Amino acid sequence: MKDEPSNRNFNSSDPLKSADVDSILDSFRYFKGRRYHNLADVTYLLPNDDKEVERLNLQHNIFKFVWKNNFSSPVHELLKSGKAKILDVGCGTGYWLLDMAKEYPQALFVGIDMSPIFPDIKDVPTNVFFLQLNLNDGIPFPNETFDFVIQRCLCNCVVYEKWEFYVKEMIRVAKHGGWLEFFEFSIDHNDQQLMKSVSSGFKAKGINSRPETCVPQFLEKCQELSKVHYENNYIPIGDRAGQLGAMMTTYISMNVETVKLLLTSAWELDDDEYDSRFEEAKLEFNTSKNYAQSFRWFSRKI
Ligand SMILES: C[S@@+](CC[C@H](N)C(=O)[O-])C[C@H]1O[C@@H](n2cnc3c(N)ncnc32)[C@H](O)[C@@H]1O
């Protein structure tokens, strides 16, 4: 995927505001050199340019390194059987799907996302399909289409009420007896100032960046789901934790850089203050025992 030249700037100082007259017909809007979606009804704060693709791919590699597999639901046999249909909701760059399609060449995989950051068609196996769409309009498949429906890192970056609607849609398109999996990530900020600012900035926009505080509670209430299973992995941050810790420091630096534009512009945090808090945070990652967690909640549709 190639970025378009970003010689245009979104007029508003707030990249989150809905499109202005000039950009209403454009697929993207640009803010301080980063490219964002341009859907007026979507409050998704992260960019969708090449740098974001890099961040998402690093995130995928970290998850692979930590979990040593791509999912926790007991669907291995089903996926091997060759009859399974799998849906990845908010699939981003589609790396999870490409990995899975290689492992299960007989199964059929569909990825949906509003941003066209899918892999190059020449890299896409014939059992994987991508659709560009806005989840706010619902998932465009009939009831009970899929055997396995997954979302990864969706809850922690979309407006919580919308996420609840997406989950209901995920349940609707899953077959009875099929599995649903919610694969999330959260940074334990231990009162770390910068991480706290990021969390509260997201919260102010209706986004809960701590999925462990809302996902299980919501799933337990869904009557169409049976027992909700849970697995998690702690991921250390900082040089003390070797290669993984260093990967995490790079990944968090990329996250912090990504939301800096938003925190400093839209949320009126001072640029210098942000940078110095970031330096503090980096020091802290290397000196104290900070960690992130990756969670998987999975359940069978009754
Ligand atoms: C943090 S990324 C995670 C991507 C992928 N699941 C992964 O784990 O690499 C969240 C994804 O959700 C997508 N998304 C957010 N809101 C959406 C909406 N309303 N409709 C479709 N996709 C949406 C974004 O475009 C983005 O690709």
The ligand as a MOL file (V3000), in Angstrom:
LIG
                    3D

  0  0  0     0  0            999 V3000
M  V30 BEGIN CTAB
M  V30 COUNTS 27 29 0 0 0
M  V30 BEGIN ATOM
M  V30 1 C -6.0720 -1.3150 16.1310 0
M  V30 2 S -6.5630 -1.8280 14.5550 0 CHG=1
M  V30 3 C -6.4550 -3.5950 14.7060 0
M  V30 4 C -6.3060 -4.2760 13.3610 0
M  V30 5 C -6.2180 -5.8160 13.3860 0
M  V30 6 N -7.3740 -6.4210 14.0170 0
M  V30 7 C -4.9570 -6.2730 14.0720 0
M  V30 8 O -5.0500 -6.8470 15.1660 0
M  V30 9 O -3.8700 -6.0440 13.5150 0 CHG=-1
M  V30 10 C -8.3200 -1.5670 14.5700 0
M  V30 11 C -8.9390 -1.7100 13.1840 0
M  V30 12 O -10.3470 -1.4870 13.3070 0
M  V30 13 C -10.7760 -0.8060 12.1470 0
M  V30 14 N -12.0390 -0.1030 12.4290 0
M  V30 15 C -12.2780 0.8000 13.4110 0
M  V30 16 N -13.5510 1.2470 13.3170 0
M  V30 17 C -14.1110 0.6310 12.2390 0
M  V30 18 C -15.3950 0.7040 11.6100 0
M  V30 19 N -16.3500 1.5070 12.0700 0
M  V30 20 N -15.6080 -0.0550 10.5160 0
M  V30 21 C -14.6410 -0.8800 10.0350 0
M  V30 22 N -13.4130 -0.9810 10.5740 0
M  V30 23 C -13.1490 -0.2380 11.6730 0
M  V30 24 C -9.6360 0.1640 11.8600 0
M  V30 25 O -9.6620 0.6220 10.5150 0
M  V30 26 C -8.4110 -0.6810 12.1840 0
M  V30 27 O -7.8930 -1.3210 11.0590 0
M  V30 END ATOM
M  V30 BEGIN BOND
M  V30 1 1 1 2
M  V30 2 1 2 3
M  V30 3 1 2 10
M  V30 4 1 3 4
M  V30 5 1 4 5
M  V30 6 1 5 6
M  V30 7 1 5 7
M  V30 8 2 7 8
M  V30 9 1 7 9
M  V30 10 1 10 11
M  V30 11 1 11 12
M  V30 12 1 11 26
M  V30 13 1 12 13
M  V30 14 1 13 14
M  V30 15 1 13 24
M  V30 16 1 14 15
M  V30 17 1 14 23
M  V30 18 2 15 16
M  V30 19 1 16 17
M  V30 20 1 17 18
M  V30 21 2 17 23
M  V30 22 1 18 19
M  V30 23 2 18 20
M  V30 24 1 20 21
M  V30 25 2 21 22
M  V30 26 1 22 23
M  V30 27 1 24 25
M  V30 28 1 24 26
M  V30 29 1 26 27
M  V30 END BOND
M  V30 END CTAB
M  END
